[in-house]
């Protein structure tokens, strides 16, 4: 299956360290070589990069590892295809507009017999179960709330219902963000770590690389990293419970 990576923080932060380790799983330390992508929220905009090449061989991935784009919400994905051919249109994360905001989505898993009736503005471009699920979620959010975005508690409650209904069709580990909050749902495997004062030196598990975060942060910074498999060997990662939906705001689950 695919692997997911997300970052949510209280101040704009770059994801270079975590993405460097994550990208190695796209063909070097793991077999996820059917494309990759990453999306960064910046104000009302989104920087969106996808490539059908393996992350370990992609020149665009090399750019991301060397270019410290700062954001408060980032979602990344490396693909091992289960549905849909290896093609650019099938690379996650996917981006759509709802309520005048961009929404970004990525999925790890395999949904069987999932063919919801999509009758609104949200239609898949590619042919993956993942993009169908994203379009379904946005369609149902618009159906429930109309043209007015709800408060976060109401949004979380409805998303909880929707992700449970999608999960009835198979494995649905997913990341979703509108740039203000990050939603992460676990069917089988997700973990997170919150980095905050006092910061420590973190060591990647997929490459011989470490960073002393105390040298590149302030005492007020807080960063949550959510990932399929823990990225570091010397930090305490918290595993999601199966079926759990967590909402991250300002670098912590709420």
C-alpha positions in Angstrom: 0.0 0.0 0.0 0.9 3.7 -0.2 2.5 5.8 2.6 1.3 9.1 4.0 3.1 12.1 5.6 1.6 15.3 6.9 2.7 18.2 9.0 0.6 20.7 11.0 2.2 23.5 13.0 1.6 26.8 14.7 4.1 28.7 12.7 5.2 28.3 9.1 7.9 25.5 9.1 9.7 23.6 6.4 9.3 19.8 6.0 12.8 19.1 4.5 14.0 16.8 7.2 10.9 14.6 7.4 10.4 14.6 3.6 14.0 13.5 3.0 13.5 10.3 5.0 10.0 9.8 3.6 11.2 10.1 0.0 13.6 7.2 0.5 10.6 4.9 1.0 9.7 5.8 -2.6 12.0 3.2 -4.2 15.1 2.9 -1.9 14.1 1.6 1.6 10.6 0.5 0.5 8.8 -0.4 -2.7 6.5 2.6 -3.1 7.7 3.6 -6.6 4.5 4.3 -8.5 4.5 8.1 -8.1 4.5 10.6 -5.3 3.2 14.1 -4.5 3.2 16.9 -1.9 1.1 20.0 -1.3 1.9 23.0 0.9 -0.6 25.6 2.0 0.6 29.2 1.8 -2.1 31.7 2.8 -5.1 31.1 0.5 -2.9 29.3 -2.0 -1.4 25.8 -2.4 1.9 24.8 -3.9 1.2 21.4 -5.4 3.8 19.0 -6.8 3.2 15.5 -8.2 5.2 13.1 -10.3 4.5 9.6 -11.7 8.2 8.7 -11.2 9.4 7.1 -8.0 10.3 9.7 -5.4 13.8 8.4 -5.1 14.4 9.1 -8.8 12.3 12.3 -9.2 14.1 15.6 -9.9 11.1 17.3 -8.4 11.6 15.4 -5.2 15.2 16.5 -5.1 13.9 20.1 -5.4 11.6 19.7 -2.4 14.5 18.2 -0.3 16.6 21.2 -1.1 14.0 24.0 -1.1 12.7 24.9 2.5 9.1 25.9 1.6 7.5 27.0 4.9 3.9 26.1 5.6 1.6 25.4 8.6 -0.1 22.4 6.8 1.6 20.0 4.4 0.4 16.6 3.0 2.6 14.2 1.1 2.1 10.7 -0.4 4.2 8.0 -2.0 2.3 5.6 -4.1 2.2 1.8 -4.5 -0.6 1.4 -7.0 -3.6 -0.9 -6.2 -6.2 0.8 -8.4 -5.6 2.9 -11.4 -2.5 2.9 -13.7 0.8 4.7 -13.0 0.0 8.1 -14.4 0.2 11.7 -13.3 -3.6 12.1 -12.8 -3.5 9.3 -10.3 -0.8 10.7 -8.1 -1.8 12.0 -4.6 -2.4 14.4 -3.0 -5.5 15.6 -4.9 -6.7 19.3 -4.7 -10.2 20.7 -5.0 -12.0 23.9 -4.0 -14.9 23.9 -1.4 -16.3 27.0 0.3 -13.7 29.3 -1.3 -10.8 27.2 0.1 -8.5 24.7 -1.3 -8.8 21.2 0.2 -6.0 18.7 -0.1 -6.4 14.9 0.3 -4.3 11.7 0.2 -5.2 8.1 0.9 -3.5 4.9 1.8 -5.5 1.7 1.3 -7.8 -0.2 -1.0 -11.5 0.3 -1.3 -13.5 -2.5 -2.7 -16.7 -2.0 -4.7 -16.7 1.8 -3.8 -18.5 3.6 -6.6 -20.5 6.4 -5.0 -23.0 8.4 -7.1 -21.2 11.7 -7.8 -23.7 14.1 -9.1 -22.2 17.5 -8.1 -19.2 19.6 -8.9 -16.7 17.0 -7.6 -15.7 14.5 -10.2 -12.6 12.3 -10.4 -10.1 13.1 -13.2 -8.1 9.8 -12.8 -9.4 6.3 -12.0 -8.4 5.6 -8.4 -10.6 4.7 -5.5 -8.8 7.4 -3.6 -9.9 10.3 -5.8 -13.5 8.9 -5.8 -13.4 9.0 -2.0 -12.2 12.6 -1.9 -14.9 13.7 -4.3 -17.5 11.8 -2.2 -16.3 13.5 1.0 -16.5 17.0 -0.5 -19.8 16.3 -2.2 -21.4 15.1 1.1 -19.9 18.1 3.1 -21.5 20.5 0.6 -24.8 18.5 0.8 -24.8 18.7 4.6 -23.7 22.3 5.0 -24.6 24.1 1.8 -22.5 27.1 0.9 -21.6 28.0 4.5 -18.6 26.4 6.1 -19.4 24.9 9.5 -17.6 25.4 12.8 -14.8 22.9 13.4 -16.7 20.7 15.9 -19.6 20.2 13.4 -17.2 19.6 10.6 -15.3 17.0 12.6 -18.6 15.2 13.6 -19.8 14.9 10.0 -16.4 13.8 8.7 -16.4 11.1 11.3 -19.6 9.7 10.0 -18.4 10.0 6.4 -15.0 8.3 6.9 -16.7 5.4 8.7 -19.0 4.9 5.8 -16.1 4.9 3.3 -14.1 2.5 5.6 -16.9 -0.1 5.3 -15.4 -0.7 1.8 -11.8 -1.4 2.9 -8.7 0.3 4.2 -9.1 4.1 4.5 -6.0 5.7 6.1 -6.3 9.3 4.9 -5.2 12.9 5.4 -7.4 15.9 4.6 -6.8 19.7 5.1 -8.2 23.0 4.2 -5.2 24.9 5.5 -6.7 25.7 8.9 -6.9 22.2 10.4 -5.6 18.8 9.4 -7.8 15.7 9.7 -6.2 12.3 9.9 -8.1 9.0 9.9 -6.6 5.6 10.6 -8.0 2.3 9.5 -4.8 0.2 10.0 -1.6 2.2 10.7 -0.8 5.9 11.4 1.5 7.5 14.0 2.3 11.0 15.1 4.8 12.9 17.1 4.6 16.5 18.5 7.8 18.4 18.5 7.9 21.3 21.0 10.2 22.9 23.6 12.5 21.5 24.8 13.5 20.3 21.4 15.8 17.4 20.8 18.0 16.0 18.1 16.0 13.7 15.8 17.6 10.9 13.8 16.0 9.6 10.6 15.4 5.8 10.3 15.7 5.8 6.5 19.0 7.8 6.1 22.0 8.7 8.2 20.8 12.2 8.9 20.0 14.1 12.1 18.8 17.6 13.0 19.1 19.4 16.3 15.7 21.1 16.3 16.7 23.4 19.2 19.0 25.2 16.8 16.3 25.9 14.2 13.3 26.7 16.3 12.0 29.1 19.0 10.6 28.0 22.4 7.1 28.8 21.1 7.2 26.6 18.0 5.1 23.4 17.9 5.0 20.9 15.0 3.0 17.7 14.6 4.2 15.1 12.1 1.8 12.4 11.1 3.0 9.4 9.1 2.3 5.8 8.1 5.5 4.5 9.7 7.6 6.5 12.2 10.4 8.4 10.5 12.9 8.7 13.3 14.6 6.2 15.7 14.9 8.3 18.8 11.5 10.1 19.2 8.4 8.8 20.9 5.7 8.3 18.3 2.0 7.8 19.3 0.1 5.2 17.3 -3.5 5.9 16.2 -6.2 3.5 17.3 -7.9 1.7 14.3 -11.0 3.8 13.4 -9.6 6.9 15.0 -10.1 10.4 13.4 -7.8 13.1 14.9 -7.9 16.8 14.1 -4.6 18.7 14.4 -4.6 22.5 14.9 -1.5 24.6 15.6 0.8 21.6 15.9 -1.2 19.4 18.3 -4.3 17.1 18.2 -7.4 18.6 19.7 
